[in-house]
Amino acid sequence: MHEVTIRQKIIDRVLERRGRHHLFDSLDPKLTALLVIDMQNMFCEKGAPAEVIAARGICDNITRLCKEVRALEGLVIWITSATTFANGCSDWEMFLSNFITQDVRKDRQEYLAPGGRGEKIWRDLEPKESDLHIRKNRYSALSSGASTLRSVLSSHNIKNILIAGTKTNICCESTGRDAMQLDHQVVMVEDCCAALSDEEHRSALENMIQQFGDVMTVDEVVAVMKNRTND
């Protein structure tokens, strides 16, 4: 798990701009969805093509937050990445043809097959039957055509989005940015997110709190949801 957090100079900038550190004093848990993004073998397994070592260190925090959200009647959604391949092409050919080598592409094709080993939720996590599972094929699960997440959030009347998973600065941040621009209240849960480096993790947190949502720890976000239940 990352030990870094948002720098004081960024907090000072936020305070000067909007007059308060945190955006939300309360969040109705019944209108809240926890998105657990890409906590699958592809990113968590040792030696996997897209291994994020720090991701294995946030599992206990994610499990705890899932339990709290369920207990407060919120929704837990597991979001995994997978890519289909046919006739030599994938459903995200732009990425696979330009951002990785052919050798890496071959490994990723095997790990990213829908329903395959790479898409399975990491063994240290505990999905429940009451949770939802959504597959995406872009960084942001809310990109047009990337997944069914947008319609699921609408059908469950979700207003608040909690972001957990990996990578903090890629799929987590991308989904959080899009959620805010769809008028959701977004919280990135910093001790439930992981990136390839402390610097990338902190950069995403600082982007989020300045422009796209709030950043809280598990303890803080649980307190905010319980504050709403006591209203």
C-alpha positions in Angstrom: 0.0 0.0 0.0 1.2 3.5 -0.8 2.4 5.6 2.2 2.1 8.9 0.3 -0.8 11.3 0.4 -1.8 14.6 -1.0 0.8 17.3 -0.4 -0.1 20.2 1.9 0.5 22.8 -0.8 -2.3 21.1 -2.8 -4.7 21.1 0.1 -3.9 24.8 0.7 -4.7 25.4 -3.0 -8.0 23.6 -2.6 -8.9 25.5 0.6 -8.2 28.8 -1.2 -10.3 27.9 -4.1 -13.4 26.5 -2.5 -13.0 27.2 1.2 -13.1 23.6 2.5 -10.9 20.5 2.3 -13.6 17.8 1.7 -16.5 18.3 -0.6 -18.9 16.0 1.2 -19.9 16.0 4.8 -22.4 13.3 4.3 -23.2 10.7 1.6 -26.4 8.6 1.5 -25.1 5.0 1.4 -28.4 3.9 -0.3 -27.5 6.1 -3.2 -23.9 5.0 -3.3 -21.9 2.5 -5.4 -18.4 1.3 -4.6 -16.6 0.6 -7.8 -13.8 -1.9 -7.3 -11.8 -1.6 -10.5 -9.4 -4.1 -12.1 -8.6 -6.1 -8.9 -8.1 -9.2 -11.0 -5.3 -11.6 -11.8 -4.1 -9.5 -14.7 -3.0 -6.7 -12.3 -2.6 -8.5 -9.0 -0.9 -11.8 -9.8 2.8 -12.0 -9.4 4.4 -12.0 -12.8 1.2 -11.1 -14.7 1.7 -9.0 -17.8 0.3 -5.8 -16.1 1.3 -6.6 -12.5 0.8 -3.8 -10.0 2.7 -4.9 -6.9 1.0 -2.4 -4.6 -2.4 -3.7 -5.6 -1.9 -6.8 -3.4 -1.4 -4.5 -0.4 -4.9 -2.8 -0.6 -7.0 -6.0 -0.5 -7.8 -5.8 3.3 -8.9 -2.2 3.0 -11.1 -3.0 0.0 -12.6 -6.0 1.8 -13.4 -3.8 4.8 -14.9 -1.0 2.7 -17.1 -3.6 0.8 -18.4 -4.9 4.1 -19.3 -1.4 5.3 -21.0 -0.4 2.1 -23.1 -3.6 2.0 -24.0 -3.2 5.7 -25.2 0.4 4.9 -27.3 -0.9 2.0 -25.0 0.5 -0.7 -24.0 -1.2 -3.9 -20.7 -3.0 -4.6 -19.7 -3.3 -8.2 -16.6 -5.3 -9.4 -15.3 -4.0 -12.7 -12.9 -6.1 -14.6 -11.0 -5.5 -17.9 -11.3 -8.0 -20.8 -10.7 -7.8 -24.5 -12.2 -9.9 -27.3 -10.1 -10.9 -30.3 -11.4 -12.0 -33.8 -9.8 -12.1 -37.2 -6.5 -10.8 -35.9 -8.0 -7.7 -34.3 -9.2 -6.8 -30.8 -12.1 -4.6 -29.7 -9.5 -2.0 -28.6 -7.1 -2.2 -31.5 -5.8 1.3 -31.0 -4.3 0.5 -27.7 -2.9 -3.0 -28.5 -1.4 -1.9 -31.8 0.3 1.2 -30.6 1.1 1.2 -26.9 2.7 -2.2 -26.4 5.0 -4.5 -28.3 3.9 -7.6 -30.2 5.3 -9.9 -27.5 3.4 -8.0 -24.8 0.3 -8.1 -27.0 0.4 -11.9 -27.1 0.6 -12.1 -23.3 -2.2 -9.7 -22.8 -4.4 -11.4 -25.3 -4.2 -14.6 -23.2 -4.7 -12.8 -19.9 -7.5 -10.5 -21.1 -9.7 -13.1 -22.7 -13.2 -12.7 -21.3 -13.8 -15.2 -18.5 -10.2 -16.3 -18.6 -7.6 -16.5 -15.8 -6.6 -12.9 -16.1 -10.1 -11.6 -15.6 -10.8 -13.6 -12.4 -11.0 -11.5 -9.2 -7.8 -11.7 -7.1 -7.9 -14.5 -4.6 -7.5 -12.2 -1.5 -10.8 -10.5 -2.2 -14.3 -11.5 -1.3 -17.1 -10.7 -3.8 -20.6 -11.6 -2.7 -23.7 -12.8 -4.6 -25.4 -9.5 -3.9 -22.6 -7.6 -5.7 -22.6 -6.8 -9.4 -19.9 -7.6 -11.9 -19.3 -5.5 -15.0 -16.8 -6.0 -17.7 -15.1 -3.1 -19.5 -12.8 -2.8 -22.5 -11.5 0.8 -22.0 -9.7 2.6 -19.2 -12.8 4.3 -18.1 -15.8 2.1 -17.5 -17.9 5.1 -18.3 -16.5 5.7 -21.8 -19.1 5.4 -24.5 -19.6 1.7 -25.3 -17.0 0.5 -22.8 -19.4 -1.2 -20.4 -22.9 -1.3 -19.1 -21.9 0.8 -16.0 -23.7 3.9 -17.0 -27.1 2.2 -17.4 -26.5 0.2 -14.2 -25.9 3.3 -12.1 -29.0 4.9 -13.6 -31.2 1.9 -12.9 -30.1 1.8 -9.3 -30.5 5.5 -8.8 -26.8 5.9 -7.9 -25.7 9.4 -7.0 -22.4 8.8 -5.2 -19.4 6.9 -6.6 -16.6 5.5 -4.5 -13.5 4.5 -6.4 -11.2 1.7 -5.4 -8.7 -0.5 -7.3 -5.9 -0.2 -9.7 -4.2 1.7 -11.4 -5.0 4.8 -9.4 -3.8 7.1 -12.2 -5.3 5.2 -15.2 -8.5 3.2 -14.9 -9.5 4.6 -11.5 -8.8 8.2 -12.3 -10.4 7.9 -15.8 -13.6 6.4 -14.4 -13.7 9.0 -11.6 -13.3 11.9 -14.1 -16.1 10.6 -16.3 -18.3 10.0 -13.3 -18.0 13.6 -12.1 -18.7 14.9 -15.6 -21.9 12.8 -15.6 -22.9 14.7 -12.3 -22.0 11.9 -9.8 -20.5 12.9 -6.5 -17.1 11.1 -6.6 -14.7 10.0 -3.8 -11.4 8.3 -4.6 -10.6 6.1 -1.6 -6.9 6.6 -1.4 -6.0 3.6 0.8 -8.0 1.4 -1.5 -6.2 2.4 -4.7 -2.8 1.4 -6.1 -0.4 2.5 -8.9 3.0 1.5 -10.2 4.7 4.2 -8.1 4.1 6.5 -5.2 4.4 9.5 -7.6 1.8 8.3 -10.0 -0.6 7.4 -7.2 -0.2 10.8 -5.5 -0.5 12.7 -8.8 -3.9 11.0 -9.4 -5.1 11.9 -5.9 -4.1 15.5 -6.4 -5.8 15.7 -9.8 -9.0 14.2 -8.3 -9.3 16.5 -5.3 -8.6 19.7 -7.3 -11.0 19.1 -10.2 -13.1 15.9 -10.1 -14.1 14.8 -6.7 -13.0 14.2 -3.1 -10.2 12.0 -1.7 -10.8 10.2 1.5 -9.5 7.2 3.5 -11.7 4.2 4.3 -12.2 5.6 7.8 -13.3 8.9 6.5 -15.7 7.7 3.8 -17.3 5.3 6.2 -17.8 8.1 8.7 -19.3 10.3 6.0 -21.8 7.6 5.0 -22.7 6.9 8.6 -23.2 10.6 9.2 -25.9 10.5 6.5 -27.6 7.5 8.1 -27.9 9.4 11.3 -29.5 12.4 9.8 
